[in-house]
Amino acid sequence: MKHRIEYAIVRTLVALVRVMPDWLVRVSGTTLGLAFYVFDRAHRRIARQNLAMAFPSRGEPERRAIARSAFAHFGRLVFELLKFSTLSREEMLARVECEGEERSRLAYAHGKGVLFVTGHFGFWELQAMVHALRVEPVMILARALDNPRLNALLERMRERTGNTVVYRRGTIRRVMRTLMAGHGVAVLIDQHIMGRDATYVDFFERPAATTTAVAAIAMRTGAPVVPVFALPLGRGRYRMIYEHPVEPPRAETEDAIREFTQRCTDVLEMYVRRYPELWLWMHRRWRDSVSPADGVPGMFPAAERDVDATQN
C-alpha cells in the first residue's frame, strides 16, 4: 500500500509539473526539500555529521546553512527532473550549455569505449539524458529504488533519450561488451560500497569505501575515464562540464587500482568542495555498517554490493 501511495503521489506531481512554469517548479522543489530538512530528523542528523567531518574548520552555523541548501537542492532536483523529462528533445538541448564536450568526443575516438564518472552531485540525472542527445546514448549503471513502481517510472525517464539502464549486480559482462563496442558507460562513484569490490580511498581526508569497478575495468580495457558534472545556471538552465580524462597510473604500479580510484574520487571531491550545497550530504558516506536511516524510501536506493570487477 505504501508503494502505491508513493507512486500515485509522484504520478500526480508529474502531471502537475508538466504545466507548471519554471519558477513554480523551482519554488515547489525548494519547498519540498526544506520540508524534508525540517521533518526528516534522521537524514538531517546524518547531513550534519557528514559536514562536521568534511569541514571541521567551518562553524556550525555555516555547516547548518549548507545542509539546508543541500536539502533544498534535492527537492529542486526532483521537481526539475520531472519537468525536464516532459520536454521535447529540442527543448532539452536548448536548456543546457556544454563545456569540454570535445573531451568526450576525443575519448570515444580511442575506440575502447568511455567510462563516464560522477556522483550524487548537481543535476546528475539530467546530464545523462543530454549526453545521449548531444553525443550518443550510454549504458547507465544504477541501483534500484526501494519502490519498484517508482523505479520503473525513473527508468523510463532515464531511457527517454535512448540510454539503457542496467542494475549493478551481475552486469560486468554487459559493461565489457559495451566498452568493446566503443560505447559509453555512466557510473556513480560516491556511495559506500560493501564487500571485496571496494577499496578505501581518501574523501575529504577520511577513508571512504569506494567501488573499484571503474578503475579495474579501465585498466583492463584501456577505456578512458571522463568525469562529468551538471551545474545549475538558474531559470531552468544548466551547464554540463566534461573534465579532462583521469590519468591512469602505470599498470605495473603496486596498488594501481586503488591509486586510480583515488584519482577519480579526487575530481569529485574538488567539485563538492567548490559547491558543497549541490551534493547529497544526507547519505552516510563514511561508515562501516549499514544503517536503516541511510535511504529515503522510494527515493534513495539501499547500499549493496557492487559489481564484481574481477569477473570475466
HELIX and SHEET records of a PDB file:
HELIX    1   1 LYS A    2  VAL A   19  1                                  18    
HELIX    2   2 ASP A   22  PHE A   39  1                                  18    
HELIX    3   3 ARG A   41  ALA A   54  1                                  14    
HELIX    4   4 GLU A   60  PHE A   84  1                                  25    
HELIX    5   5 ARG A   89  ALA A   94  1                                   6    
HELIX    6   6 GLU A  101  ALA A  109  1                                   9    
HELIX    7   7 TRP A  124  ARG A  134  1                                  11    
HELIX    8   8 PRO A  148  GLU A  159  1                                  12    
HELIX    9   9 ILE A  172  MET A  180  1                                   9    
HELIX   10  10 ALA A  213  THR A  221  1                                   9    
HELIX   11  11 ALA A  256  ARG A  274  1                                  19    
HELIX   12  12 PRO A  276  LEU A  278  5                                   3    
SHEET    1   A 7 VAL A  96  GLU A  99  0                                        
SHEET    2   A 7 ARG A 237  TYR A 242  1                                        
SHEET    3   A 7 VAL A 225  GLY A 234 -1                                        
SHEET    4   A 7 VAL A 114  THR A 118  1                                        
SHEET    5   A 7 GLY A 184  LEU A 188  1                                        
SHEET    6   A 7 VAL A 138  ALA A 142  1                                        
SHEET    7   A 7 THR A 164  TYR A 167  1                                        
SHEET    1   B 2 ALA A 198  PHE A 203  0                                        
SHEET    2   B 2 ARG A 206  THR A 211 -1                                        
END                                                                             
